[in-house]
Amino acid sequence: MGIPISVSACARAATAEEAAYRIDYPLAYARSTKVVAFDESAERAVRAVSGSPWGQAQFYTASEYGEELITLTGARRPMEIEIEHSDSVIMVATNSINPVAVGAVGAICRQRSIMTAGLLMLDEGPLEGGTLAVIRPYARILLVPADEDDLFELLKAIRA
């Protein structure tokens, strides 16, 4: 009678039997993400990040009152229709934030249970308290202070 041999979970995972359970194709892009800049400084960061190869991420600036989203090529689209079927909306802003537009986009996201994230970037000087108060009620996730790399990493993490 021999001594039973114990095989580790790592060794078992490398067997042909376990290979049948592996996913051998890349994961599909699962997120329809809208990235919205709410001021000129934020727009520069959004434009820089938009040049990377993304799946279903779309990049915009917000109109003055938030009723329209403006693509980076200048096309104006009704905000409600544009974010209607989104999985997430990422709001990017600095101290020059447009509170009316943030409120309009944030309210629609809340009504439709769309996941929101806010990135507050430091463009000139320290972050002002009013800036945080404007975006906080609408962002379920908030990165403060954030930069262009944070936006890139967030989009990568949610497979945008």
N, C-alpha and C positions, 0 to 999 in steps of 0.2 A: 504494500500500500504506500503510495507516494504522498508527498507533502503537497497540499493544494497551493497552486500558484496564484497569487493575487496580482491582477493587472490594474494599473492606475487608470483613472478616467481619461487622462491625456493619451495614454497608449491605446485605449479602446477607441477614442475619437479618430485615431489615425487608421483604423481598420477599413477594409473594403466594405464590410457590412454597414458601418456607420456612414460611409461616403454616400450611400444611397439617400441619406437625409439632407445632404448639403444642397444649398442653393447655388447653382453654377451659372447664374446670369446676374448682371448688375441690377441693383434695386432700381425700380422705376422712380422717376421724379414724382413725389407724392404731394407736393405742396404748390398750390397756386398762391403765390405771394405777391403782394403789392408793396412797393417801397415808395414812400411819399416824403419829399423834402418840403419843409414848411418855411424856408427862408433861403436867401442866396448862398450863404456859406454852406448850409446843409446840401444844397443842390450840387455844389462842387464835389462834395464827398460822394453823393449818390451817383453822379456822372462817372466818377473815377471807378467806382465799384461795378457799375453796370457794364463795363467793358469785358468783364470776365464771362466765361461760358456758363450760363445759368439755364436751368431747365424751364420752369414756368414762371420765373420771377419777372415782374414788369416794374418799370421805374418811372416815377412821375414827380412833378411839382404840384402844389395845391394852388388853386386860384385864390384870389383875395378873400372870398367868402366861403371857400371850400365846396361850392356847388359843382365845380368841375375839377377834374384831374387833367393835367397837361403832360403829355408824353414828352420825352426828352427831345423828340423831333418837332415839338410844337403843336401836335394835334390835341384839340380840346375834347374831352369826353365827359359825359354826365357822371359825377362821382358815385351816386347810388348804384347806377347800372354797372359801372366799372368794377366795384368791389363786391357786388352782389354774390358771386359764387367763389369768393376768395376763402382760402383756409386761414390766411394771416395777413395782417397789415403792419408794416414796420414804419413808424413815424420818426423822422430824423429832423432835428432842429438844433438851433443855437440860441443865444440870448436875443436874437432878432426874430424869434418865433411869432407866427401869426395866430393869435389866440382864437379868432373867429373860425378860421379854417380847421384848426385842431379840434375845436368843439364839434364842428359839422361832421368831420370824418369819424371822430371818436364816438359820437352819438349813434351813427349808422352801424358802426362795428358792434357796439353794445347791443343794439336792437336785434342784430342778426347773429349774435354770439360768435363773432369772428375774433380769433385770438389776435391781440395787439401787443406790440413791443415798442418801446420808445427809446431812442438813443439821443442823449443830450450832449452835444459836442461843445468844447470850449473853443471859440474862435478868437475872441479878443477879451482878455481879462477873465476874472473868475465868473463862475455861473451865478446868475442873479436868482434870488428866491422866487420872484414872480414867474420866471421861466419854468421852474420845477412845478409850481402850483398850476400852471396852465395845462401841462401834459399829464401830470400824475393821475387825475381822475379817469383818464382814458387808456392808460397803458398798464396792462396786466403785468408786464415785465418791463423794468426800467433800468437802463445802463447809464450811470452818471459817475464821472464824466466818461464819455465814449469818444472813439476816434474812428477813422476810416477802416482800420484793421478790425475793429470790433464789429462793424457792419458786415464786412466780408466774412468773418468767422461765424456770425449769427446766421447769415444766409447759407453758408456751408453746412452748419449744424442742422438746420431744418430742411436740408435738401431742396433748396429753392430752385 
